[in-house]
Amino acid sequence: MKKDIKILIVDDHPMIVEGYKNAILSMNLENYSFNIDIADNCDNGFQKIKKSSVTHAYDLVLLDIKLPPSKNHKLLSGEDIGLKIKQISPETKIIILTMFNNNFRIHNILRNIDPEGLLIKSDVNSDELIKAVETVIADPPYYSHTVTKLLRAQITNDFILDDMDRSILYHLSIGTKTKDLPNYIPLSLAAIEKRKRSLKEIFDVSSEGDKALIEKSKEKGFI
């Protein structure tokens, strides 16, 4: 008798959802059949996950990061949904599929959610998705090519930066001015400037501006 695998796809793009669904249903696995539900925003996704956790929890959730927020704005993205899944349905496996491909965001997703699968959408075709689903069901984790490159770069990196350092580099890279960083990072301006000086020493950057620091940190895979 085949085992029924209960899957929820949470994505607000109907064509993408249809592609995922068709790829999964085309899988020819002797021991499994698939029952697929769909949600297109944080509210619908969370409600379905909460309801299923009481009866028959989802075996697998395919989760986009960029989603319409919940009406009460307590769930702002798929990242918040992923955290809720870990809390209320820890046996459910998660594959995150996202357009975000900068190292800062990938690092945060891996650290905060620790999904069984993480795929960058630009890496994904039907074969890649099928392979990810098969692997996560049988023996996770599964990471797409871009994620694997990041992990390899971090393993071979001599630099050790904490989350505050990464946040500083990320916000500088998207154009945030140093004087405004305390609005995004829970540190005083003096503490941030001290960390910037330390980062320039770590990356062996001598110039006064931030451009060389940003370029070096990108080169080393931190943003």
C-alpha atoms as a printed R data frame, in Angstrom:
    type eleno elety resid chain resno      x      y       z
1   ATOM     1    CA   MET     A     1  0.000  0.000   0.000
2   ATOM     2    CA   LYS     A     2  1.330  3.409  -0.948
3   ATOM     3    CA   LYS     A     3  2.002  6.004   1.744
4   ATOM     4    CA   ASP     A     4  0.044  9.225   1.204
5   ATOM     5    CA   ILE     A     5  2.367 12.247   1.344
6   ATOM     6    CA   LYS     A     6  0.456 15.364   2.346
7   ATOM     7    CA   ILE     A     7  1.992 18.502   0.805
8   ATOM     8    CA   LEU     A     8  1.184 22.202   1.116
9   ATOM     9    CA   ILE     A     9  2.464 24.676  -1.492
10  ATOM    10    CA   VAL     A    10  2.538 28.266  -0.193
11  ATOM    11    CA   ASP     A    11  3.194 30.708  -3.042
12  ATOM    12    CA   ASP     A    12  1.214 33.647  -4.435
13  ATOM    13    CA   HIS     A    13  2.093 33.087  -8.107
14  ATOM    14    CA   PRO     A    14 -0.492 30.727  -9.709
15  ATOM    15    CA   MET     A    15  1.723 29.724 -12.654
16  ATOM    16    CA   ILE     A    16  4.594 28.804 -10.337
17  ATOM    17    CA   VAL     A    17  2.244 26.828  -8.091
18  ATOM    18    CA   GLU     A    18  0.862 24.954 -11.100
19  ATOM    19    CA   GLY     A    19  4.401 24.135 -12.221
20  ATOM    20    CA   TYR     A    20  5.327 22.778  -8.791
21  ATOM    21    CA   LYS     A    21  2.116 20.771  -8.605
22  ATOM    22    CA   ASN     A    22  2.537 19.231 -12.046
23  ATOM    23    CA   ALA     A    23  6.171 18.323 -11.341
24  ATOM    24    CA   ILE     A    24  5.268 16.592  -8.075
25  ATOM    25    CA   LEU     A    25  2.314 14.704  -9.561
26  ATOM    26    CA   SER     A    26  4.543 13.495 -12.410
27  ATOM    27    CA   MET     A    27  6.851 11.744  -9.932
28  ATOM    28    CA   ASN     A    28  6.784  7.987 -10.304
29  ATOM    29    CA   LEU     A    29  7.506  6.678  -6.827
30  ATOM    30    CA   GLU     A    30  6.343  3.130  -6.090
31  ATOM    31    CA   ASN     A    31  5.790  3.661  -2.379
32  ATOM    32    CA   TYR     A    32  4.205  7.120  -2.333
33  ATOM    33    CA   SER     A    33  1.150  9.009  -3.541
34  ATOM    34    CA   PHE     A    34  0.691 12.768  -3.178
35  ATOM    35    CA   ASN     A    35 -2.117 14.871  -1.758
36  ATOM    36    CA   ILE     A    36 -1.451 18.563  -2.519
37  ATOM    37    CA   ASP     A    37 -3.012 21.658  -0.929
38  ATOM    38    CA   ILE     A    38 -2.339 25.273  -1.929
39  ATOM    39    CA   ALA     A    39 -2.197 28.596  -0.064
40  ATOM    40    CA   ASP     A    40 -1.403 31.984  -1.575
41  ATOM    41    CA   ASN     A    41 -0.719 34.204   1.454
42  ATOM    42    CA   CYS     A    42  0.436 34.126   5.073
43  ATOM    43    CA   ASP     A    43 -3.083 33.929   6.535
44  ATOM    44    CA   ASN     A    44 -4.202 30.993   4.371
45  ATOM    45    CA   GLY     A    45 -0.900 29.185   4.802
46  ATOM    46    CA   PHE     A    46 -0.863 29.509   8.572
47  ATOM    47    CA   GLN     A    47 -4.508 28.497   8.962
48  ATOM    48    CA   LYS     A    48 -4.016 25.341   6.893
49  ATOM    49    CA   ILE     A    49 -0.840 24.423   8.790
50  ATOM    50    CA   LYS     A    50 -2.511 25.009  12.167
51  ATOM    51    CA   LYS     A    51 -5.582 22.980  11.216
52  ATOM    52    CA   SER     A    52 -3.559 20.096   9.804
53  ATOM    53    CA   SER     A    53 -1.337 19.906  12.901
54  ATOM    54    CA   VAL     A    54 -4.402 18.854  14.922
55  ATOM    55    CA   THR     A    55 -5.496 16.090  12.552
56  ATOM    56    CA   HIS     A    56 -2.928 14.924   9.996
57  ATOM    57    CA   ALA     A    57  0.068 17.242   9.824
58  ATOM    58    CA   TYR     A    58  1.569 18.045   6.440
59  ATOM    59    CA   ASP     A    59  4.528 15.853   5.601
60  ATOM    60    CA   LEU     A    60  6.055 18.587   3.469
61  ATOM    61    CA   VAL     A    61  5.561 22.321   2.908
62  ATOM    62    CA   LEU     A    62  6.952 24.066  -0.174
63  ATOM    63    CA   LEU     A    63  7.303 27.643   1.024
64  ATOM    64    CA   ASP     A    64  8.013 30.895  -0.773
65  ATOM    65    CA   ILE     A    65  9.652 33.643   1.318
66  ATOM    66    CA   LYS     A    66  8.027 36.670  -0.316
67  ATOM    67    CA   LEU     A    67  4.305 36.404   0.469
68  ATOM    68    CA   PRO     A    68  1.416 38.808   1.137
69  ATOM    69    CA   PRO     A    69  1.433 39.436   4.926
70  ATOM    70    CA   SER     A    70 -1.296 38.399   7.334
71  ATOM    71    CA   LYS     A    71 -4.122 40.857   7.967
72  ATOM    72    CA   ASN     A    72 -2.884 41.528  11.515
73  ATOM    73    CA   HIS     A    73  0.695 41.961  10.211
74  ATOM    74    CA   LYS     A    74  2.049 39.425  12.710
75  ATOM    75    CA   LEU     A    75  3.174 37.218   9.818
76  ATOM    76    CA   LEU     A    76  5.070 39.308   7.288
77  ATOM    77    CA   SER     A    77  6.704 36.683   5.084
78  ATOM    78    CA   GLY     A    78  7.276 33.014   4.442
79  ATOM    79    CA   GLU     A    79 10.104 33.212   6.953
80  ATOM    80    CA   ASP     A    80  7.514 33.818   9.696
81  ATOM    81    CA   ILE     A    81  5.433 30.893   8.390
82  ATOM    82    CA   GLY     A    82  8.537 28.668   8.511
83  ATOM    83    CA   LEU     A    83  9.112 29.573  12.157
84  ATOM    84    CA   LYS     A    84  5.468 28.774  12.963
85  ATOM    85    CA   ILE     A    85  5.780 25.372  11.285
86  ATOM    86    CA   LYS     A    86  8.812 24.570  13.433
87  ATOM    87    CA   GLN     A    87  6.813 25.511  16.558
88  ATOM    88    CA   ILE     A    88  3.461 23.830  15.955
89  ATOM    89    CA   SER     A    89  4.313 21.040  13.517
90  ATOM    90    CA   PRO     A    90  7.996 20.118  14.013
91  ATOM    91    CA   GLU     A    91  7.592 16.811  12.167
92  ATOM    92    CA   THR     A    92  6.695 18.675   8.969
93  ATOM    93    CA   LYS     A    93  9.580 19.040   6.529
94  ATOM    94    CA   ILE     A    94 10.126 22.369   4.800
95  ATOM    95    CA   ILE     A    95 11.502 23.189   1.365
96  ATOM    96    CA   ILE     A    96 11.998 26.917   0.915
97  ATOM    97    CA   LEU     A    97 11.987 28.274  -2.636
98  ATOM    98    CA   THR     A    98 12.965 31.909  -2.928
99  ATOM    99    CA   MET     A    99 14.047 34.564  -5.408
100 ATOM   100    CA   PHE     A   100 16.455 35.990  -2.811
101 ATOM   101    CA   ASN     A   101 19.975 34.962  -3.749
102 ATOM   102    CA   ASN     A   102 22.205 37.237  -1.680
103 ATOM   103    CA   ASN     A   103 24.338 35.490   0.898
104 ATOM   104    CA   PHE     A   104 23.006 37.513   3.827
105 ATOM   105    CA   ARG     A   105 19.417 36.376   3.255
106 ATOM   106    CA   ILE     A   106 20.406 32.762   2.540
107 ATOM   107    CA   HIS     A   107 22.470 32.656   5.736
108 ATOM   108    CA   ASN     A   108 19.545 34.028   7.781
109 ATOM   109    CA   ILE     A   109 17.084 31.504   6.329
110 ATOM   110    CA   LEU     A   110 19.412 28.594   7.092
111 ATOM   111    CA   ARG     A   111 20.120 29.869  10.598
112 ATOM   112    CA   ASN     A   112 16.580 30.876  11.595
113 ATOM   113    CA   ILE     A   113 14.467 28.139   9.986
114 ATOM   114    CA   ASP     A   114 16.974 25.353   9.240
115 ATOM   115    CA   PRO     A   115 14.767 23.981   6.435
116 ATOM   116    CA   GLU     A   116 15.193 20.480   5.083
117 ATOM   117    CA   GLY     A   117 15.524 21.997   1.620
118 ATOM   118    CA   LEU     A   118 16.486 25.414   0.264
119 ATOM   119    CA   LEU     A   119 16.274 26.257  -3.434
120 ATOM   120    CA   ILE     A   120 16.878 29.516  -5.247
121 ATOM   121    CA   LYS     A   121 14.111 29.863  -7.836
122 ATOM   122    CA   SER     A   122 16.545 30.768 -10.610
123 ATOM   123    CA   ASP     A   123 18.163 27.335 -10.069
124 ATOM   124    CA   VAL     A   124 14.880 25.432 -10.254
125 ATOM   125    CA   ASN     A   125 13.336 23.466 -13.103
126 ATOM   126    CA   SER     A   126 11.034 20.445 -12.926
127 ATOM   127    CA   ASP     A   127 13.883 17.952 -12.586
128 ATOM   128    CA   GLU     A   128 15.519 19.974  -9.819
129 ATOM   129    CA   LEU     A   129 12.260 20.240  -7.871
130 ATOM   130    CA   ILE     A   130 11.566 16.511  -8.224
131 ATOM   131    CA   LYS     A   131 15.051 15.694  -6.984
132 ATOM   132    CA   ALA     A   132 14.606 18.059  -4.027
133 ATOM   133    CA   VAL     A   133 11.256 16.519  -3.035
134 ATOM   134    CA   GLU     A   134 12.592 12.952  -3.353
135 ATOM   135    CA   THR     A   135 15.668 13.789  -1.266
136 ATOM   136    CA   VAL     A   136 13.806 15.662   1.460
137 ATOM   137    CA   ILE     A   137 11.252 12.878   1.834
138 ATOM   138    CA   ALA     A   138 13.926 10.184   2.020
139 ATOM   139    CA   ASP     A   139 17.113 11.723   3.400
140 ATOM   140    CA   PRO     A   140 17.342 15.523   3.789
141 ATOM   141    CA   PRO     A   141 18.783 18.090   3.379
142 ATOM   142    CA   TYR     A   142 18.733 19.266  -0.227
143 ATOM   143    CA   TYR     A   143 20.229 22.569  -1.405
144 ATOM   144    CA   SER     A   144 20.243 23.982  -4.921
145 ATOM   145    CA   HIS     A   145 23.439 24.989  -6.706
146 ATOM   146    CA   THR     A   146 23.575 28.610  -5.481
147 ATOM   147    CA   VAL     A   147 23.064 27.589  -1.848
148 ATOM   148    CA   THR     A   148 25.696 24.860  -2.104
149 ATOM   149    CA   LYS     A   149 28.208 27.389  -3.470
150 ATOM   150    CA   LEU     A   150 27.559 29.673  -0.505
151 ATOM   151    CA   LEU     A   151 28.028 26.866   2.009
152 ATOM   152    CA   ARG     A   152 31.296 25.798   0.382
153 ATOM   153    CA   ALA     A   153 32.556 29.393   0.426
154 ATOM   154    CA   GLN     A   154 31.754 29.698   4.125
155 ATOM   155    CA   ILE     A   155 33.486 26.422   4.981
156 ATOM   156    CA   THR     A   156 36.715 27.576   3.295
157 ATOM   157    CA   ASN     A   157 36.505 31.104   4.732
158 ATOM   158    CA   ASP     A   158 39.056 32.211   7.318
159 ATOM   159    CA   PHE     A   159 36.822 35.059   8.528
160 ATOM   160    CA   ILE     A   160 34.422 34.686  11.463
161 ATOM   161    CA   LEU     A   161 31.714 37.339  11.627
162 ATOM   162    CA   ASP     A   162 28.743 37.463  13.962
163 ATOM   163    CA   ASP     A   163 25.182 38.435  13.018
164 ATOM   164    CA   MET     A   164 25.715 42.106  13.898
165 ATOM   165    CA   ASP     A   165 28.718 42.283  11.562
166 ATOM   166    CA   ARG     A   166 26.716 40.644   8.778
167 ATOM   167    CA   SER     A   167 23.834 43.063   9.329
168 ATOM   168    CA   ILE     A   168 26.157 46.063   9.130
169 ATOM   169    CA   LEU     A   169 27.661 44.821   5.866
170 ATOM   170    CA   TYR     A   170 24.255 44.007   4.404
171 ATOM   171    CA   HIS     A   171 22.723 47.397   5.177
172 ATOM   172    CA   LEU     A   172 25.789 49.217   3.858
173 ATOM   173    CA   SER     A   173 25.556 47.166   0.656
174 ATOM   174    CA   ILE     A   174 21.954 48.281   0.008
175 ATOM   175    CA   GLY     A   175 22.868 51.942   0.503
176 ATOM   176    CA   THR     A   176 22.032 52.590   4.156
177 ATOM   177    CA   LYS     A   177 24.186 55.406   5.551
178 ATOM   178    CA   THR     A   178 26.261 54.685   8.656
179 ATOM   179    CA   LYS     A   179 24.434 57.380  10.662
180 ATOM   180    CA   ASP     A   180 21.140 55.586   9.973
181 ATOM   181    CA   LEU     A   181 22.314 52.063  10.894
182 ATOM   182    CA   PRO     A   182 21.075 52.297  14.522
183 ATOM   183    CA   ASN     A   183 17.552 52.395  13.052
184 ATOM   184    CA   TYR     A   184 18.065 48.834  11.780
185 ATOM   185    CA   ILE     A   185 20.663 47.351  14.140
186 ATOM   186    CA   PRO     A   186 20.317 47.326  17.961
187 ATOM   187    CA   LEU     A   187 23.664 49.059  18.568
188 ATOM   188    CA   SER     A   188 24.704 52.635  19.232
189 ATOM   189    CA   LEU     A   189 26.319 54.621  16.426
190 ATOM   190    CA   ALA     A   190 29.637 54.533  18.312
191 ATOM   191    CA   ALA     A   191 29.472 50.738  18.602
192 ATOM   192    CA   ILE     A   192 28.645 50.414  14.898
193 ATOM   193    CA   GLU     A   193 31.535 52.661  13.880
194 ATOM   194    CA   LYS     A   194 33.859 50.585  16.073
195 ATOM   195    CA   ARG     A   195 32.677 47.409  14.342
196 ATOM   196    CA   LYS     A   196 33.176 49.015  10.931
197 ATOM   197    CA   ARG     A   197 36.783 49.826  11.826
198 ATOM   198    CA   SER     A   198 37.256 46.228  12.970
199 ATOM   199    CA   LEU     A   199 35.710 44.888   9.749
200 ATOM   200    CA   LYS     A   200 38.081 46.997   7.663
201 ATOM   201    CA   GLU     A   201 40.991 45.517   9.601
202 ATOM   202    CA   ILE     A   202 39.658 41.978   9.128
203 ATOM   203    CA   PHE     A   203 39.212 42.476   5.380
204 ATOM   204    CA   ASP     A   204 42.451 44.483   5.099
205 ATOM   205    CA   VAL     A   205 40.667 47.542   3.712
206 ATOM   206    CA   SER     A   206 42.346 50.897   4.234
207 ATOM   207    CA   SER     A   207 40.108 53.316   2.315
208 ATOM   208    CA   GLU     A   208 37.860 55.716   4.207
209 ATOM   209    CA   GLY     A   209 34.630 54.984   2.299
210 ATOM   210    CA   ASP     A   210 32.509 51.841   2.350
211 ATOM   211    CA   LYS     A   211 32.860 50.756  -1.284
212 ATOM   212    CA   ALA     A   212 36.019 48.679  -0.831
213 ATOM   213    CA   LEU     A   213 34.636 47.068   2.342
214 ATOM   214    CA   ILE     A   214 31.427 46.106   0.547
215 ATOM   215    CA   GLU     A   215 33.328 44.718  -2.461
216 ATOM   216    CA   LYS     A   216 35.623 42.655  -0.224
217 ATOM   217    CA   SER     A   217 32.757 41.261   1.845
218 ATOM   218    CA   LYS     A   218 30.904 40.295  -1.367
219 ATOM   219    CA   GLU     A   219 34.057 38.633  -2.668
220 ATOM   220    CA   LYS     A   220 34.265 36.589   0.542
221 ATOM   221    CA   GLY     A   221 30.589 35.605   0.383
222 ATOM   222    CA   PHE     A   222 29.165 37.556   3.305
223 ATOM   223    CA   ILE     A   223 26.695 39.683   1.299
